Amino acid sequence: MELSLLTRVDATTWRAEPHGTMHVPAIIYGDEELIRGMDDKVLEQAMNVAMLPGIVTASYAMPDAHWGYGFPIGGVAAFDPAQGGVISAGGVGFEISCGVRTLLTGLPVADILRLQKPLADSLYRDIPAGLGSRSTISLDTAEMDAMLLGGARWAVERGLGDMHDLQRIEEGGTMQGAKPEFVSAHAKERQHREMGTLGSGNHYLEVQAVEEIFDPIVAQAFGLVQDQAIVTIHCGSRGLGHQIGTEFLKEMLTSAKDAGITLPDRELACAPISSEVGQRYLGAMRAAINCAFANREILSHYARRVFRHFFSECDLRLLFDVSHNTCKVETHDVDGKERELFVHRKGATRALGPGHKSLPEVLRPIGQPVLIGGSMGTGSYVLVGTATSEAKSFSSACHGAGRALSRHAALHRWSGRMIVDDLAGAGVLIRSPSLRGVAEEAPGAYKDVDAVVRASEQAGLARRVARLRPLICIKG
């Protein structure tokens, strides 16, 4: 990115002042090296978002930001319905409620390494992964609607999850305001056999080692112990969410025109929050959030079953589950006044600080766990939300390392077999139905997750708690 286009506010804050039809500035977080490495399209998209009606304070991009559809991936923007604010399907993303959950094994890494290969093989056999992966769970019309209303609680009530998990999932595992009737028959059909599946792309189930502790007090509160193993699951609402996004993006092109909204980019198709289209999208999107909650709960159930086969006393206790492709109604302080806003986070994680009333009581004094995925060959992180993040980014932080190369470019540079063999030599076992998919997700195709996380901490978005090292990766 050309730095001359930005004003440097501090070491990790960069600002493009409002000009033309921008209502607010665009603010990008990252150190100089990260900003230089970003595509110019990130700034262009962040400024385009700043042109949308009803946007409040600023259009933000996180340190892992890269070019996306309409909004940059890593984009955050809040809209006020009282000021004609809009909702944009592109500001949520196609994989609605794609998110991460981390489970504690309580097992020393040595126990995992002793059984690493059979454990990897069993997880791969029991966790449906890959493009078009199918589950043994088949939902009829009534059960589909029940799942879209109930989320993780639906899975628990059907013996596919643990009741104790619900207090450790945002929204208690059930997003209120879901409207299954606004989800198309085609979207539901796509999800008919996809519950409890990882899917493809950058989705995964990883067994990880807690490699380094940065904040011993918070780590102890979270149950993170150095040289113990954890399990992290990254996936979302699968075909249902993608179909909802596809359908409403087309519809929002018309609704934006009907509302007299001039779009700087047709990919920013949107609808006034108060409009009929806007309300239908909110109902459908919330149903997709519940789908993702249920999906990750079922995947946890499968993982627990495998771990109990090898380690009879292991129960995989949930640390937290949080989404990073959503639009949530939240109350935020803006210029000294509390306002109810519709906060879009696309490839960005909610990062609530200590004392926030939306956190479960057990976590409220500490702050929200912020779960950051790196790449399958490098590392991941657990962060904690800070008190400063609300003023910085509507309580948002990065969600991963962020791509440095496109999937197409990665395919030209690496082979899947080479990556699998190289990582095995480094002690990381990869299991995937697609060597092409492995090549697309090559560790070198991602930014330096350590740099991204350091920048997030320096910017005051979230604070480092622990670094995680991969041991086993089940990759879609």
Secondary structure as UniProt FT lines:
FT   HELIX           3..5
FT   STRAND          7..10
FT   TURN            11..12
FT   STRAND          13..16
FT   TURN            20..21
FT   STRAND          26..29
FT   HELIX           32..37
FT   HELIX           40..49
FT   TURN            50..51
FT   TURN            53..54
FT   STRAND          55..66
FT   STRAND          73..79
FT   HELIX           81..83
FT   STRAND          86..88
FT   HELIX           89..91
FT   TURN            96..97
FT   STRAND          99..108
FT   HELIX           109..114
FT   HELIX           116..126
FT   TURN            131..132
FT   HELIX           141..150
FT   HELIX           152..157
FT   TURN            158..159
FT   HELIX           163..168
FT   HELIX           170..173
FT   TURN            176..177
FT   HELIX           180..182
FT   HELIX           185..191
FT   TURN            192..193
FT   TURN            195..196
FT   TURN            201..202
FT   STRAND          204..213
FT   HELIX           216..222
FT   TURN            226..227
FT   STRAND          228..235
FT   HELIX           238..258
FT   TURN            259..260
FT   HELIX           266..268
FT   STRAND          270..272
FT   TURN            273..274
FT   HELIX           276..310
FT   TURN            312..313
FT   STRAND          317..323
FT   STRAND          325..334
FT   TURN            335..336
FT   STRAND          337..346
FT   STRAND          349..350
FT   TURN            354..355
FT   TURN            357..358
FT   TURN            361..366
FT   STRAND          369..373
FT   TURN            376..377
FT   STRAND          380..385
FT   TURN            387..388
FT   HELIX           389..393
FT   STRAND          396..397
FT   HELIX           407..413
FT   HELIX           416..425
FT   TURN            426..427
FT   STRAND          429..431
FT   HELIX           435..440
FT   HELIX           443..445
FT   HELIX           449..458
FT   TURN            459..460
FT   STRAND          462..475
//
